[in-house]
């Protein structure tokens, strides 16, 4: 399959952790599944980052449970795209950034890299603002100081990376567990209507015909399927020490896909829980105007009559912001090393990305205050949505190419499905661009 690529692959993705986690050769299904489990949780983080919260809260408060179907469809899209990402990493032995570098001409590569860096900066912006808002809600720390404090996590991440990849996966898994507990509690005390939830999972024509609903629906799609996750997954699946032959790759694709699908079901539950909480708490009490994290936090306790409601909400937000930071760091490293073959020290790479996000967040917070950060959070999701096509199209091209994938090429039904998903994403993003700027 070497001839299928314009260039030969010259280095492993994330060389410091490449093939570093052993896979038991002859053992039970569950032991193998547990050995492969981990990358899926790191991917799931991107599907519940602070940027998702704003769109889910607005959707639930304004339209009740109707947009649950959009979260479900977005998650199905995500599961299919992450499966392609796994296949590319395992079969081509390249992450998506390396695959682009080895396939496209330098000019195209440079453009793709710039777009990808903008997306990672936008994602980091959402994390910085989300964590700062959480610190403000929990401890009353002013937003400007909260933004400064969130730059310090560079050092924490550096310590974790040095301890090995399983450490990183365990921390992420622990934080997801905290978010799950918080939202499990919120759902129990908000007492949503089960029938209305089930009804919301069925797509309604109104989503397309109502412009306001369609706008938030596209925002949910853009905030759910994260472009940097496609680069990240194709890389971290290679941290497993499976045998690099036909059978080994087949097994790796099976278990890694199962890992990401199970993890994305968790992400679906958390995203849906945010929307359900907003629908049960705000929509049913006539508080349809609630569209941001601050309002939601402020109103949860008085409406639900439970003093822990607002605290659990803020703790989940802080855990979500920290988790997204971890995976954003790795994605940034993968993208820069993959596209440009430049190896920066992780702390330097992290500092550059963080400063790109921190400076606009600080300026907007100082000038416009709380409302400005909410608008910035929404803008970051629009930017991510725009970038999505530039990650999805190359991924679909590569995994549909028999010369590159050999017997692992996408089957005809999957080929059609992934092109349909790509076209849907592109059309919706063009509409979003039109709505936002026109």
C-alpha positions as CSV (number, residue, x, y, z in Angstrom):
1,X,0.0,0.0,0.0
2,X,3.1,2.3,0.0
3,X,2.5,3.4,-3.6
4,X,-1.0,4.6,-2.7
5,X,0.5,7.6,-0.8
6,X,2.5,10.4,-2.4
7,X,5.1,10.1,0.5
8,X,6.2,7.4,2.8
9,X,5.3,7.7,6.4
10,X,8.5,8.8,8.2
11,X,7.5,8.7,11.9
12,X,5.0,7.2,14.3
13,X,2.1,9.3,15.6
14,X,2.8,10.4,19.2
15,X,6.1,8.5,19.2
16,X,6.6,8.8,23.0
17,X,3.5,6.6,23.7
18,X,3.2,4.7,20.3
19,X,2.4,1.0,20.9
20,X,3.1,1.4,24.6
21,X,0.1,-0.3,26.1
22,X,0.2,-4.2,25.9
23,X,-2.7,-6.2,24.5
24,X,-3.1,-9.8,25.9
25,X,-2.7,-12.2,23.0
26,X,-4.8,-15.2,24.0
27,X,-7.4,-14.2,26.5
28,X,-11.1,-13.5,27.0
29,X,-13.2,-11.0,25.1
30,X,-13.5,-8.8,28.2
31,X,-9.8,-8.7,29.0
32,X,-9.1,-7.6,25.4
33,X,-11.9,-5.0,25.5
34,X,-10.5,-3.5,28.7
35,X,-7.0,-3.4,27.2
36,X,-8.4,-1.5,24.2
37,X,-10.7,0.7,26.3
38,X,-9.5,4.3,27.0
39,X,-9.2,6.2,23.7
40,X,-13.0,6.2,23.4
41,X,-13.3,8.0,26.7
42,X,-10.8,10.6,25.5
43,X,-12.8,11.1,22.3
44,X,-16.1,11.3,24.2
45,X,-14.8,14.3,26.1
46,X,-15.0,16.4,23.0
47,X,-18.7,15.6,22.7
48,X,-19.4,17.1,26.1
49,X,-17.1,20.1,26.4
50,X,-18.4,23.5,27.7
51,X,-19.2,24.6,24.1
52,X,-21.9,22.0,23.9
53,X,-23.5,23.2,27.2
54,X,-24.6,26.6,25.8
55,X,-26.3,25.1,22.7
56,X,-28.0,22.3,24.7
57,X,-29.3,24.7,27.4
58,X,-30.6,27.1,24.7
59,X,-32.2,24.2,22.8
60,X,-33.9,22.8,25.9
61,X,-35.1,26.1,27.3
62,X,-36.6,27.4,24.1
63,X,-38.0,24.2,22.5
64,X,-38.4,21.7,25.3
65,X,-37.5,18.1,24.3
66,X,-37.8,18.6,20.5
67,X,-34.1,18.9,19.7
68,X,-33.2,15.6,21.5
69,X,-33.5,13.9,18.1
70,X,-30.7,16.3,16.8
71,X,-28.4,15.2,19.6
72,X,-29.2,11.5,18.8
73,X,-28.6,12.0,15.0
74,X,-25.3,13.9,15.8
75,X,-24.2,11.1,18.0
76,X,-24.9,8.5,15.3
77,X,-22.8,10.7,12.8
78,X,-20.1,10.8,15.4
79,X,-20.0,7.1,15.9
80,X,-19.6,6.4,12.2
81,X,-16.9,9.1,11.7
82,X,-14.9,7.9,14.8
83,X,-15.1,4.4,13.3
84,X,-13.5,5.7,10.1
85,X,-10.9,7.5,12.2
86,X,-10.0,4.2,14.0
87,X,-9.7,2.4,10.6
88,X,-7.4,5.1,9.2
89,X,-5.1,4.9,12.2
90,X,-4.9,1.1,12.4
91,X,-4.8,0.3,8.6
92,X,-2.8,3.2,7.2
93,X,-0.6,3.5,10.4
94,X,-1.0,7.2,10.1
95,X,-3.1,9.7,12.0
96,X,-5.3,12.0,9.9
97,X,-2.8,14.8,9.9
98,X,0.0,12.5,8.7
99,X,-2.3,11.0,6.1
100,X,-3.1,14.5,4.7
101,X,0.6,15.4,4.7
102,X,1.4,12.2,2.7
103,X,-1.5,12.6,0.3
104,X,-2.0,16.3,-0.5
105,X,0.3,18.9,-2.1
106,X,2.2,21.2,0.3
107,X,-0.2,24.2,-0.4
108,X,-3.3,22.2,0.4
109,X,-1.7,20.8,3.5
110,X,-0.7,24.3,4.7
111,X,-4.4,25.5,4.3
112,X,-5.7,22.4,6.1
113,X,-3.2,22.9,8.9
114,X,-4.1,26.6,9.4
115,X,-7.9,25.7,9.5
116,X,-7.2,22.9,12.0
117,X,-5.1,25.2,14.3
118,X,-8.0,27.8,14.2
119,X,-10.4,25.0,15.2
120,X,-8.1,23.9,18.1
121,X,-7.7,27.5,19.3
122,X,-11.6,27.9,19.1
123,X,-12.0,24.6,21.1
124,X,-9.4,25.8,23.7
125,X,-11.3,29.1,23.9
126,X,-14.5,27.2,24.9
127,X,-12.5,25.2,27.5
128,X,-10.8,28.3,29.0
129,X,-14.2,30.2,29.2
130,X,-16.0,27.1,30.5
131,X,-13.5,26.5,33.3
132,X,-13.4,30.2,34.2
133,X,-17.2,30.3,34.4
134,X,-17.1,27.2,36.6
135,X,-14.5,28.7,39.0
136,X,-16.6,31.9,39.1
137,X,-19.8,29.9,39.9
138,X,-18.2,27.7,42.6
139,X,-15.8,30.1,44.3
140,X,-16.8,33.6,43.1
141,X,-13.5,34.1,41.4
142,X,-13.8,36.9,38.8
143,X,-13.9,35.7,35.2
144,X,-10.6,37.5,34.3
145,X,-8.7,35.7,37.1
146,X,-10.5,32.5,36.3
147,X,-9.1,32.7,32.7
148,X,-5.6,33.4,34.1
149,X,-5.8,30.4,36.5
150,X,-6.9,28.1,33.6
151,X,-3.5,28.7,31.9
152,X,-1.8,26.9,34.8
153,X,-3.1,23.5,33.9
154,X,-0.2,23.3,31.4
155,X,2.0,22.1,34.3
156,X,-0.6,19.6,35.5
157,X,-0.9,18.0,32.0
158,X,2.9,17.9,31.6
159,X,3.2,15.9,34.9
160,X,0.5,13.5,33.7
161,X,2.0,13.0,30.3
162,X,5.3,12.0,31.8
163,X,3.7,9.2,33.8
164,X,2.3,7.3,30.8
165,X,-0.8,7.2,28.6
166,X,-2.9,5.0,30.9
167,X,-2.6,7.7,33.6
168,X,-4.1,10.3,31.2
169,X,-6.9,7.9,30.2
170,X,-7.7,7.2,33.9
171,X,-7.9,10.9,34.8
172,X,-10.2,11.5,31.9
173,X,-12.4,8.5,32.8
174,X,-12.6,9.7,36.5
175,X,-13.7,13.2,35.4
176,X,-16.4,11.8,33.1
177,X,-17.6,9.7,36.0
178,X,-18.0,12.9,38.1
179,X,-19.9,14.6,35.2
180,X,-22.2,11.5,35.0
181,X,-22.9,11.5,38.7
182,X,-23.7,15.2,38.7
183,X,-26.1,15.0,35.8
184,X,-27.7,11.8,37.1
185,X,-28.5,13.7,40.3
186,X,-29.9,16.7,38.2
187,X,-32.1,14.5,36.2
188,X,-33.6,12.8,39.3
189,X,-34.5,16.1,41.0
190,X,-35.8,17.8,37.9
191,X,-38.3,15.0,37.3
192,X,-38.6,15.2,33.5
193,X,-41.6,13.6,31.7
194,X,-40.5,10.3,30.3
195,X,-43.0,10.3,27.5
196,X,-41.9,13.7,26.3
197,X,-38.3,12.6,26.3
198,X,-39.1,9.5,24.2
199,X,-41.2,11.8,21.9
200,X,-38.2,14.2,21.6
201,X,-36.0,11.3,20.2
202,X,-38.2,11.1,17.1
203,X,-37.2,13.8,14.5
204,X,-39.9,16.4,13.9
205,X,-40.5,18.3,10.6
206,X,-40.7,21.5,12.7
207,X,-36.9,21.4,13.2
208,X,-36.4,22.1,9.5
209,X,-39.3,24.6,9.1
210,X,-38.7,26.7,12.2
211,X,-35.6,28.9,11.4
212,X,-34.8,29.5,15.1
213,X,-35.0,25.8,15.9
214,X,-32.9,24.9,12.8
215,X,-30.2,27.4,13.9
216,X,-29.9,25.9,17.4
217,X,-30.1,22.4,15.8
218,X,-27.1,23.1,13.6
219,X,-25.3,24.6,16.6
220,X,-25.9,21.3,18.4
221,X,-24.5,19.3,15.4
222,X,-21.5,21.6,15.2
223,X,-20.8,21.4,18.9
224,X,-21.2,17.6,19.0
225,X,-19.1,16.3,16.1
226,X,-15.6,17.8,16.9
227,X,-13.1,18.1,14.1
228,X,-10.0,17.7,16.3
229,X,-11.4,14.4,17.6
230,X,-10.9,12.8,14.2
231,X,-7.2,13.7,14.3
232,X,-6.9,12.6,17.9
233,X,-8.6,9.2,17.6
234,X,-6.6,8.1,14.5
235,X,-3.5,8.7,16.6
236,X,-4.3,7.4,20.1
237,X,-5.7,4.1,18.8
238,X,-2.1,3.4,17.8
239,X,-1.0,3.5,21.5
240,X,-2.1,-0.1,21.7
241,X,0.6,-2.8,21.1
242,X,-1.5,-5.1,18.8
243,X,0.2,-7.2,16.2
244,X,0.6,-5.1,13.0
245,X,-0.7,-7.8,10.6
246,X,-4.0,-8.5,9.0
247,X,-5.6,-10.4,12.0
248,X,-4.1,-7.9,14.5
249,X,-5.5,-4.9,12.6
250,X,-8.9,-6.6,12.2
251,X,-9.1,-7.2,16.0
252,X,-7.9,-3.7,16.8
253,X,-10.6,-2.1,14.6
254,X,-13.3,-4.3,16.2
255,X,-12.3,-3.5,19.8
256,X,-11.4,0.2,19.3
257,X,-14.8,0.8,17.5
258,X,-16.6,-0.9,20.3
259,X,-14.7,1.2,22.8
260,X,-15.6,4.5,21.0
261,X,-19.2,3.5,20.5
262,X,-19.8,2.7,24.2
263,X,-18.0,5.9,25.2
264,X,-20.1,8.0,22.8
265,X,-23.3,6.5,24.3
266,X,-22.1,8.0,27.6
267,X,-21.5,11.3,25.8
268,X,-25.0,11.1,24.3
269,X,-26.4,10.6,27.8
270,X,-24.6,13.7,29.2
271,X,-25.5,15.9,26.2
272,X,-29.1,14.7,26.3
273,X,-29.2,15.3,30.1
274,X,-28.1,18.9,29.7
275,X,-31.0,19.5,27.2
276,X,-33.5,17.5,29.3
277,X,-32.5,19.4,32.4
278,X,-33.1,22.8,30.6
279,X,-36.4,21.5,29.2
280,X,-37.7,20.2,32.5
281,X,-36.5,23.1,34.5
282,X,-36.8,26.2,32.3
283,X,-39.1,25.4,29.3
284,X,-41.9,24.0,31.5
285,X,-41.7,27.0,33.9
286,X,-41.8,29.6,31.1
287,X,-38.1,30.6,31.5
288,X,-37.6,30.2,27.7
289,X,-35.0,33.1,27.6
290,X,-32.4,31.0,29.4
291,X,-29.6,30.6,26.9
292,X,-26.3,30.6,28.8
293,X,-24.5,28.8,31.6
294,X,-24.7,31.7,34.1
295,X,-28.5,32.0,33.8
296,X,-29.0,28.2,34.1
297,X,-26.8,28.1,37.2
298,X,-28.6,31.0,38.8
299,X,-32.1,29.6,38.2
300,X,-31.6,25.9,39.0
301,X,-31.7,26.0,42.8
302,X,-34.8,28.4,43.1
303,X,-36.8,26.5,40.5
304,X,-35.9,23.0,41.7
305,X,-35.7,23.9,45.3
306,X,-32.5,21.9,45.9
307,X,-29.4,23.8,47.1
308,X,-27.1,21.2,45.5
309,X,-28.5,21.6,42.0
310,X,-26.4,24.6,41.1
311,X,-23.3,23.2,42.8
312,X,-23.5,19.9,40.9
313,X,-24.0,21.8,37.7
314,X,-20.8,23.9,38.3
315,X,-18.7,20.9,39.4
316,X,-19.7,19.1,36.2
317,X,-18.8,22.2,34.2
318,X,-15.3,22.4,35.8
319,X,-14.7,18.6,35.2
320,X,-15.8,19.1,31.6
321,X,-13.5,22.0,31.0
322,X,-10.5,20.2,32.5
323,X,-11.2,17.1,30.5
324,X,-11.4,19.0,27.2
325,X,-8.1,20.7,28.1
326,X,-6.3,17.3,28.3
327,X,-7.6,16.1,24.9
328,X,-7.1,19.5,23.2
329,X,-3.5,19.4,24.2
330,X,-2.9,16.1,22.6
331,X,-4.9,17.0,19.5
332,X,-2.7,20.1,19.1
333,X,0.5,18.1,19.3
334,X,-0.8,15.5,16.8
335,X,-1.9,18.2,14.3
336,X,1.4,20.1,14.4
337,X,3.6,17.0,14.3
338,X,1.4,15.4,11.6
339,X,1.1,18.3,9.2
340,X,4.4,20.0,9.6
341,X,6.6,17.3,11.1
342,X,7.7,19.9,13.7
343,X,8.3,18.5,17.1
344,X,7.8,21.1,19.8
345,X,8.1,20.2,23.5
346,X,4.6,19.5,24.8
347,X,4.7,22.4,27.4
348,X,5.7,24.9,24.7
349,X,3.1,23.6,22.2
350,X,0.5,23.8,25.0
351,X,1.5,27.3,26.1
352,X,1.2,28.6,22.5
353,X,-2.3,27.1,22.0
354,X,-3.4,28.3,25.4
355,X,-2.2,31.9,24.9
356,X,-4.0,32.0,21.5
357,X,-7.2,31.2,23.4
358,X,-6.5,33.2,26.6
359,X,-5.7,36.6,25.0
360,X,-9.1,37.1,23.1
361,X,-11.0,35.6,26.1
362,X,-9.3,38.1,28.5
363,X,-9.8,41.1,26.2
364,X,-13.5,40.3,25.7
365,X,-14.1,39.7,29.4
366,X,-12.4,42.9,30.4
367,X,-14.4,45.0,27.8
368,X,-17.8,43.2,27.7
369,X,-17.9,41.1,30.9
370,X,-20.1,38.1,31.3
371,X,-22.3,38.6,28.2
372,X,-19.2,38.9,26.0
373,X,-17.9,35.5,27.2
374,X,-21.2,33.9,26.3
375,X,-21.1,35.3,22.8
376,X,-17.5,34.2,22.5
377,X,-18.5,30.6,23.5
378,X,-21.2,30.6,20.8
379,X,-18.7,32.0,18.2
380,X,-16.2,29.2,19.1
381,X,-18.8,26.6,18.3
382,X,-19.6,28.3,14.9
383,X,-15.8,28.2,14.1
384,X,-15.6,24.5,15.0
385,X,-18.7,23.8,12.9
386,X,-17.0,25.5,9.9
387,X,-13.8,23.5,10.3
388,X,-15.6,20.2,10.4
389,X,-15.9,19.7,6.7
390,X,-12.1,20.2,6.3
391,X,-11.5,17.2,8.6
392,X,-14.4,15.0,7.5
393,X,-13.9,15.1,3.7
394,X,-10.2,13.9,3.7
395,X,-11.1,11.2,6.2
396,X,-13.9,9.9,4.0
397,X,-11.7,10.1,0.9
398,X,-8.9,8.1,2.5
399,X,-11.1,5.3,4.0
400,X,-13.1,5.0,0.7
401,X,-9.8,4.5,-1.2
402,X,-9.0,0.8,-1.9
403,X,-5.4,1.5,-2.9
404,X,-4.9,3.0,0.6
405,X,-7.0,0.7,2.7
406,X,-6.8,-2.6,0.8
407,X,-9.3,-5.1,2.1
408,X,-10.3,-2.7,5.0
409,X,-11.7,-0.2,2.5
410,X,-15.3,1.0,3.4
411,X,-18.0,-1.4,2.2
412,X,-20.4,0.1,-0.5
413,X,-23.2,0.8,2.1
414,X,-20.8,2.6,4.4
415,X,-19.2,4.5,1.4
416,X,-22.7,5.9,0.5
417,X,-23.5,6.6,4.2
418,X,-20.4,8.6,4.9
419,X,-20.7,10.7,1.8
420,X,-24.3,11.5,2.7
421,X,-23.1,12.5,6.2
422,X,-20.4,14.7,4.7
423,X,-22.9,16.5,2.4
424,X,-25.4,17.0,5.2
425,X,-22.6,18.5,7.4
426,X,-21.3,20.8,4.5
427,X,-24.9,22.0,3.6
428,X,-25.8,22.7,7.2
429,X,-22.5,24.6,7.8
430,X,-23.1,26.8,4.7
431,X,-26.6,27.6,6.1
432,X,-25.1,28.3,9.5
433,X,-22.5,30.6,7.9
434,X,-25.3,32.4,6.0
435,X,-27.4,32.8,9.2
436,X,-24.5,34.0,11.3
437,X,-23.2,36.7,9.0
438,X,-26.1,37.6,6.7
